[in-house]
Amino acid sequence: MGGAQMAEAILGKVGNYLVAPIQQEFKSMCFFNSNITELETQLKGLKRTREDVQMGVDENRRKVRVVGSTVEAWLTIADEVTTEAEGIIQDKAKVKEGCLNGWCPNLKLRYSLSRKAVKKTKVVVDLQAKGVQYTKPFYNPHPLCLETILNNRDFTGFESQRKKMEEIGTALKDDEINLIGVCGMGGVGKTTLVKEVAKRVKEDNHFNEVAIVVVGQKPDLPNIQACIADMLGLESLRGKKCSIVRADLLHKRLQQDNNKVLVILDDVWAEFDLQDMGIPNLKGAATNFKLFYTSRTQDLWHDLPTKREIPLELLSKDEAWQLFREKAGDSVEARDLQPIAKQIVNKCDRLPLALVSIGRALSKTSGRNATKKIWEGILGRLTCATNTPADEQLSLRLKLSYECLENEEARRLFLLCCLFQEDEDIRFEDLARYRTGLSLFDRMNQMEEVRDQVFLIVDDLRSRYLLLDSEKKECVKVHDLMPDMGISIAIDKFALVSHGAISQWPKTATPEHYTAISVISDQIEELPEELTYRNLEFLMLRCQKLEKLPPNFFEGMGKLKVLELRGFCGILTLQSLRNLTSLSLEGFGGTLYNVSVMGDLRNLETLSFRCSKIKELPKEIGELVNLKLLDLRYTTLLARILAGVVSRLARLEEAYVSSSKFIDWEGEGEGEGKGKEEVRNANLKEFGFLSNLNTLEIGIRSNVVIPEVPIFSKLKKYKVVISCYHYNDFNYRYYSENKCERVLWVEKQIPTPSDNGGIVSLLSCDGLYLKGKGCKDLVQELQLRDGVNGLQQMKVLMIEQGDTPECLVNSTNLVHLPTAPAPKIFPILKRLDIFTYLN
């Protein structure tokens, strides 16, 4: 090669080295926009790949599979590269800003960003190519089971519901609460409310995932686990046979980091082990998982400190009418239909399920022909409790509450409540007496034990919303729709129930079938001469216009155990009832014919003349050797209880003679020297023959010297009123409010000596009222007989117009051992009233 050629080659190479960089830089300047555009295009591809990889990761996490570290690392790098690339793209705007108000572009920045875009594009392309190997063409979509729930047309948004939703919302956001329960009777709207909860938490994104499953009265826990798992995308759980493995899988799924999950269990009937099912531990505060449930039973999982229970009450009257009008349509405003519509709403008693189901049924009939006859027919069906298509679902819901009762005694007690009049305040006491009469608690011999058991069962029925609280104390009510359901069950099994506007005794095809009859009418005036119910055990007969019972009315009822004739004012003959164990003649204002028959009721255990008009207690009552309870309260005409009647009631446990006209008991020293032929009243000493007596309510004349009767000091409960007034129904409110069980009420102007032994034994009370000068010695006796210890059990102490000492207790003179603390004075006193002193 010649020199010239060599020089040319050298210069060419030098030119290439010098020109190529210049060309490259020139290309970076010239192709700035295309480089940025290419980066944007490749970045979109990377984002799509990243979404595909993330879908696979999410799917595997839903299935509780471990995601490889390589994939996790790729996602991290992809996020970092994406952030860097977006920064380059965003800086494009700065190039246009340049200087001289944009007339001169920033060439240096243009060059720098263009080069960065080229380099980052290569990184993006390589990263995307690597990420494709972690993807697949198809993925299982996230479950969308809530889409049908989110369309919740039944939620009305009334004020009462709005307030409950606010309570629920507050609880869901409280990190200290992770178990929330909504409780209410069947048909009150729990399921509708819980659907609205699911809808709102999804819309608000307060939880990443929501699963809802119906538990039911017979929960299939493996199926419940599987349903929750399905809604969370954990399909593999269904194939696991081992309960431990299933629980572990579900637990891990619910406890995943950075994933807030709400599980809703609808229609829970009883507690079950949540941890065995895979639910995370709820005893401590947790922010990522919450459990929400609805139930007809209160106090489920009551030992969990992180629980909040929210009761769901009935609608208000205005809301009930508004809901019914919405479902039934404008026809309810028609002049001839509105009165019927309001009766139907009253029958539904503010229960949303009833209002919606019946309202919808009427809206369909109204669309065709809104005649008064159709509406009256629906009202008649509700009244008669027949199964129509409109209320079939309601009856099924209500019946489930009954069928869930495992305790047969609870079932029978509920059905017994359904035999009472609609909307009646049913006294616990009546239930206890009738259950005693029906011998349903065979292992319980004392009335007190039976009463306690009834109270427990009633509480259980109330917690399940089968019974409702009454405004009256120690009473309970049945929801207006419950008796219809209960009666339908009772009719199928054992009962004849006929209430309302009936003028004749109900006809029966198979009288042998019935063991219980309840007939309540204000129109029946006569009864059939002969009725044969050979298996009848319970009869409730309330017919105000009935003037007499046929002489042989009870002959075909030889097995009758419980008889209630409330408000009967006719001629009563009790015969052929030797198996009778409970007799209630409350409000009886008639005549007892052939009173001697009363003595034949040897199996009678409870007898009530409460509020009756009897003037004298039949002496034949003394022959009732098995009588455990005698109720003579509010007998405002009772003037005589013959001597020797009370003392013969050897098994008597409870005697109630308070608020009665009869207070003329004979006391210490009375009756002595009188001839046998002379009529005498019962003496207080007769109670000394009643070794089983544990409860006594009685009024006594203030001038009677109460004899020393050992049984008085052994009474568990008593209410003794010593006064000069007949049927002194003193203000018992303060004592009942403070749960006083032993109350002594004394009104005396004549001094009572401290050696009046009988009254002293009654000073071991927890409620005491003393009025008048005659009570001075009683106050001193209260102080001295046991010192301060005599006041330890006092809950209510009231002294009025009494010539009392200067102080009840002189604390400066208390004597106690040096090593022992001073005794407390009135440690449980709830109320102390001291009125005018007469010094």
Helices and strands as residue ranges (DSSP letters): H 3-30, H 32-62, H 69-90, H 92-97, G 100-102, H 107-132, H 147-150, H 159-173, E 179-183, H 190-204, E 209-216, H 221-231, G 235-239, H 243-254, E 261-268, H 274-277, E 289-295, E 307-311, H 317-328, G 330-333, H 338-348, H 352-369, H 372-384, H 392-403, H 408-417, E 426-427, H 428-437, H 447-463, E 468-469, E 475-477, H 482-493, E 495-499, G 511-513, E 516-521, E 538-543, E 562-565, E 571-573, E 582-584, E 591-593, G 595-600, E 606-608, E 616-617, G 619-623, E 629-631, E 640-641, G 646-648, E 654-657, G 684-689, E 695-701, G 710-714, E 717-723, H 733-737, E 742-747, H 757-761, E 767-771, G 773-775, H 776-784, G 787-791, E 796-800, G 811-813, E 831-834
